[in-house]
Amino acid sequence: MKRPFGVYVIALMMVLNGLAVGLSVLLEEEFELDRSLNPAQTLNFSIGFPSIVIAFALLMLWRWAWVTTMLLTGLNLATGLYLYVDGNPNYLSMAINIFIVFYLNQREVQRAFD
């Protein structure tokens, strides 16, 4: 089956999101090696690499990748809201996750993963 355009967009967004959430912890001004990270930052950092692996699985049109992407995106959005309320928003990650949800729910993308 030919991949819909939305699958390419989602895969690209997953890679960008993986980089955004992973690097946001490292680039934060208050980050120090001897200080422990708050739970949301730890979660963001641990989601970064799997997002890149899942992007590859999306290009293979594996069903588990669609489900995992939806779960990770929900987790990323919840983490983004927590960080927003905590005073450390990551707007780039939040915007990317909204685009991912939009494309995941398109009919042609859902059909590709059936």
N, C-alpha and C positions, 0 to 999 in steps of 0.2 A: 504494500500500500504506500502511496505517495504521502509524504509528510505535509500536513497543512502549514501554511505560513505561521500560524499561531504557535506551533511546536518550536519553530526556530526562535521565535520571540521569547517564549517561556525559557528555553534553554539559555539564551543569552542573558535574560534577566536573572536566572538562577546563578549564573557565573558572576554577574555584577553584584548580586545580593550577597553571595558568598564572600566576595572581596570587600564589599561595603561593611558587612557586619564583623568580619574577621579583622579588618584593618582599623575599624573605628575604635576598638579597644586599644590597639597599639598606638594610634595617633592621638588619643585623648590627652589633653594637656596635663591632667592631674595624675596620669598613670605613672606609677613608680614600681620598680621591680620588687622592692621590699614590702610593698603594701598589697594586701589581698584585694581581689576584685569583688565587687558586689555580685549577687547571684545573676542578675540580668546580663552583666558584662561577661561572666563566665559562660552563660548559655549562648550568647551571641558568638563568642569566640569558638565554641565547640560546634556550632551550626555551620560555620564558614566553609570548612573543607567538605563535609558531606553534601553541601549544596552543589559544589562543582562536580562531584561524582554523580549525583542525581541528574544533573544537566545532561551528562553523557547518556544515561539510561533513558532519558526523555527522547533523545534523538533516535534511540533504538526502538522507540514506541512500546516499551515494556509497561504493562498495566500498573505494576507495583510502583513505578516511578511517578505516575500521575497521582496515585493515592498518597504517596510519601510527600510529593510536592505540595499537595493540598494541606496535609498535616503540618509540614514545616512552615508553610506560609502562614497558617493560622497561629502557630507558635511564635513566628517572627512578628506578626502583627500584635499579638498579646504582649510580647517583650517590648516592642516599640511603644506601646501605650504605657507600659510600666515605666520605661525610661523617660517618656514625655512627662508623666506625672512626677517622676523623681527629679526632673529638672535637667536631664541629659538627653534631649531628643536626638534621634537619628533620622532626620527627614528623608534623606536619600533612600534608606532601607525601607521606610514606611511607604514611600511612593512606588518603589520597585515592587513591593509585595502587593500593592493594590493592582498594579498592571498584571502581575502574575495571576491573581484571582480572576481578573477580567478575562484573560486569555484561556485559563483553564476551563472556564464555564462556557466557552463558545461551543456551539453544536458540532462544528467540523472537527475541533480538537477532541471533544469527548468521543466522537465516532472513531477517530483514529486509534484510541486506546481501548476500544471494546473488543 
